[in-house]
Amino acid sequence: MDIKKYIAVTASYWSFTLTDGALRMLVLLYFHNIGYTPIQLSLLFMLYEFCGVITNITGGYLAKRFGLNKTLFTGIFLQIVALTLLFNLNNTWPQLYSLVYVIIAQGISGIAKDLTKVSAKSAIKTVVSDENKNRRLFKLVSFLTGSKNTLKGIGFFLGSFLLSLVGYKVTLSIFIFFLLLLLIFSLISLKNYSGIVKKKVKFSKLFSKSNSINILSVSRVFLFGARDIWFVVGIPIFFYEKLDWSFTEVGAFMASWIVFYGIVQSFAPKLLKMFYGDNFSENDQAFFWSIKLFLMMSCLGFLSHTYDYNSYLICIGLFIFAFVFAINSSIHSYLILALTKKSDVTLDVGFYYMANATGRLVGCLISGFSYQVAGLMGCLFFTSFFLFFSVTCPLLNFFFIFSLSFSIFIISSKLARDLTPYLNSSFPGL
């Protein structure tokens, strides 16, 4: 793959990410404004994240079987379909019908997002030469991930701003038109690029046989689950509902957080070099920065409760969290590409980001439940809980991690049963 094709893939991914970020804030704020509860809001993103789990594991297979360009084209097209469905939502429909309809549309958007992500991140491996391979790979991964998150942050602000300025349907119309132009651009610029294609791929290859990748993936589950517990529903609704912030103010904070997070990710290799010199170990740093993340969030939860959820304290604390989280996430994103073979990159990347999507799915669901039951404190508590397991994953064998994950699933199921009264209040008539 030449660098021009890589730039075209990256540009397509950037543009897609802008609309994906805008859509998240658009859906969250619009449906909260028309009366959806925190639990209902978390369910709006449930299929989005669940489809991400399935898409990541199968997307790697499809990319290797049919080519990275095909999965990228399909992702952009499906996002257009999802936005069109949301545009056609009728406010006169019963709430339950509308809820299911939006969940399905969000599910299609989740497939779209992860198809484009697998395509873009796998493409990096194809442009890295063997000379100074590891450092160059780290820089490329950090730049792509960081710039993507920066644009997603801009999308957060854009979605909330346009919602306030022109309303729900006009905003969707703008993004549908933008994506149509993006699809045409991608079809023209990437017509002759397919990546590393292998016509026969065994289904068993979808699951990594590398213990290092397995451990890294499970750690990723807890890492991104921890973030989304407070990020998806808790914080934006807390600001809007408890602090009386406007749509634009909420969107501006979320955008600023993501943009800052993305900038730190982009400069992670330089920051680590500045902190530790040229001879630092990415494996060791992943572990140490996870510890810092756990300690930082635990302190934020304690201080927030002590000082009655002071808005300045929370905002400053979350930006510190963004800095530490960005460094750790950037190291993780590099390690998955460093540990995989070039021939299997789409499969291993798909498997790894399946774990990422699993974490976001669990975090999304816990976010709505924990906020409705225990407010922001509940979100921060579960975040610290998940970060603890993210730290301990590299120290444990895979069997123990699987057993732990299964135990958490059982506990979560019991918690869900105990929360039936809250579900009934969120869905009257069921």
Sequence and secondary structure as in RCSB ss.txt:
>XXXX:A:sequence
MDIKKYIAVTASYWSFTLTDGALRMLVLLYFHNIGYTPIQLSLLFMLYEFCGVITNITGGYLAKRFGLNKTLFTG
IFLQIVALTLLFNLNNTWPQLYSLVYVIIAQGISGIAKDLTKVSAKSAIKTVVSDENKNRRLFKLVSFLTGSKNT
LKGIGFFLGSFLLSLVGYKVTLSIFIFFLLLLLIFSLISLKNYSGIVKKKVKFSKLFSKSNSINILSVSRVFLFG
ARDIWFVVGIPIFFYEKLDWSFTEVGAFMASWIVFYGIVQSFAPKLLKMFYGDNFSENDQAFFWSIKLFLMMSCL
GFLSHTYDYNSYLICIGLFIFAFVFAINSSIHSYLILALTKKSDVTLDVGFYYMANATGRLVGCLISGFSYQVAG
LMGCLFFTSFFLFFSVTCPLLNFFFIFSLSFSIFIISSKLARDLTPYLNSSFPGL
>XXXX:A:secstr
  HHHHHHHHHHHHHHHHHHHHHHHHHHHHHHHTT  HHHHHHHTHHHHHHHHHHHHHHHHHHHHH HHHHHHHH
HHHHHHHHHHHHT  TTS HHHHHHHHHHHHHHHHHHHHHHHHHHHHHHHTT  STTHHHHHHHHHHHHHHHHHH
HHHHHHHHHHHHHHHT HHHHHHHHHHHHHHHHHHHHHHTTT   S  S   GGGGS   HHHHHHHHHHHHHHH
HHHHIIIIIHHHHHHHTS   HHHHHHHHHHHHHHHHHHHHTHHHHHHHHH TT  HHHHHHHHHHHHHHHHHHH
HHHHHHTT  HHHHHHHHHHHHHHHHHHHHHHHHHHHHHS GGGHHHHHHHHHHHHHHHHHHHHHHHHHHHHHHH
HHHHHHHHHHHHHHHHHGGGS HHHHHHHHHHHHHHHHHHHHHTHHHHHHHSTT 
